[in-house]
Amino acid sequence: MVTFGAVLKFALKIEKQALEFYYNNINNELFKSLVPQYEIRIKKLKRIRRENTTEMILEPIHGFESSPFEIEGFIKTQLEERIENTGKEVEKIISVFYNEAAKKIVFLNEVSNLFEEIAFDHERNSKIISKKLE
């Protein structure tokens, strides 16, 4: 069992990790174009955290674990392969995290909607990278 606060903390963590990955590979034009999206999402998540710092942050969320969505180790092991493929998979993992989290925090409609929006952005990014790989 995790809390809403823990989900938000994890969301910020993976957004920052992915942003760092893209910054470290900024010479890739596609990755360079993704950086502003991450900066905007991080600001949105921080705003949500500030606005929802009430007892809801301690609200338990049953049946949800963030560990399957860890991307730091994935990035390190995948860097030996094509860098774009790593980006595509990072976007997929993060998208699934946000979709799953959105389903579990429907009690906070604004946050759930934001998570669905962010998941859509990551899905779109994965498809854009996939097209480049073809």
C-alpha positions in Angstrom: 0.0 0.0 0.0 1.3 3.5 -0.9 -0.1 7.0 -0.2 -1.0 9.7 -2.7 2.0 11.7 -1.5 4.3 8.8 -2.3 2.8 8.5 -5.8 3.4 12.2 -6.4 6.9 11.9 -5.1 7.6 9.0 -7.4 6.1 10.8 -10.4 8.4 13.7 -9.8 11.4 11.3 -9.4 10.8 9.5 -12.8 10.1 12.8 -14.6 13.4 14.1 -13.3 15.3 10.9 -14.2 14.0 11.0 -17.7 14.7 14.7 -18.0 18.3 14.0 -16.9 18.6 11.2 -19.5 17.4 13.6 -22.3 19.7 16.4 -21.0 22.7 13.9 -21.1 21.8 13.1 -24.8 20.9 16.6 -25.8 22.8 16.3 -29.1 19.9 14.1 -30.3 17.5 16.6 -31.8 14.4 14.5 -31.0 15.5 14.2 -27.3 16.2 18.0 -27.3 12.7 18.6 -28.4 11.3 16.6 -25.4 13.1 18.6 -22.7 10.6 21.5 -22.5 7.7 19.0 -22.0 9.5 17.5 -19.0 10.1 20.9 -17.5 6.5 21.8 -17.9 5.2 18.5 -16.4 7.6 18.8 -13.4 6.1 22.3 -12.7 2.6 20.9 -13.0 3.4 18.1 -10.6 4.9 20.5 -8.1 1.8 22.7 -8.3 -0.4 19.7 -7.7 1.7 18.7 -4.7 1.5 22.2 -3.2 -2.3 22.5 -3.8 -3.1 19.1 -2.4 -0.9 19.1 0.7 -3.7 18.2 3.0 -4.7 15.0 4.7 -5.4 13.6 1.2 -1.6 13.3 0.7 -1.7 10.6 3.3 -4.7 8.8 1.7 -3.8 5.2 1.2 -3.9 3.8 -2.3 -4.5 0.1 -2.3 -3.3 -2.3 -5.1 -0.6 0.0 -6.6 3.1 -0.3 -6.5 5.6 2.1 -8.2 8.5 -0.3 -8.3 7.7 -1.8 -11.7 8.0 1.7 -13.2 11.5 2.4 -12.0 13.4 3.8 -15.0 16.9 4.6 -13.6 18.2 1.0 -13.8 16.5 0.5 -17.1 18.2 3.5 -18.6 21.6 2.3 -17.4 21.2 -1.2 -18.8 19.7 -0.1 -22.1 22.3 2.6 -23.0 24.4 0.0 -24.8 21.6 -0.3 -27.4 20.4 2.4 -29.7 19.8 5.5 -27.7 16.5 6.3 -29.4 15.2 2.8 -28.4 16.0 3.6 -24.8 14.0 6.8 -25.1 11.0 5.1 -26.6 10.9 2.5 -23.8 11.4 5.1 -21.1 8.3 7.0 -22.5 6.3 3.7 -22.5 7.2 2.9 -18.9 6.3 6.3 -17.7 3.1 6.4 -19.6 1.9 3.1 -18.0 2.8 4.4 -14.6 0.6 7.5 -15.0 -2.3 5.5 -16.5 -2.2 3.1 -13.6 -1.8 5.8 -11.0 -4.7 7.8 -12.5 -7.0 4.8 -12.0 -6.0 4.5 -8.4 -6.4 8.2 -7.5 -9.8 9.0 -9.0 -10.8 10.4 -5.6 -8.7 13.5 -6.6 -10.3 14.3 -10.0 -7.9 17.1 -10.9 -4.8 15.0 -10.2 -6.3 11.9 -12.0 -7.0 14.0 -15.1 -3.5 15.5 -15.0 -2.0 12.0 -14.8 -4.1 10.9 -17.8 -2.9 14.0 -19.7 0.7 13.3 -18.8 0.3 9.6 -19.8 -1.0 10.7 -23.2 2.0 13.0 -23.7 4.4 10.1 -22.9 2.5 7.7 -25.2 2.7 10.3 -28.0 6.4 10.8 -27.4 7.0 7.0 -27.6 5.2 6.9 -31.0 7.2 9.8 -32.3 10.4 8.1 -31.3 9.2 4.8 -32.9 8.5 6.5 -36.2 12.0 8.0 -36.2 13.4 4.4 -35.7 11.6 3.0 -38.7 
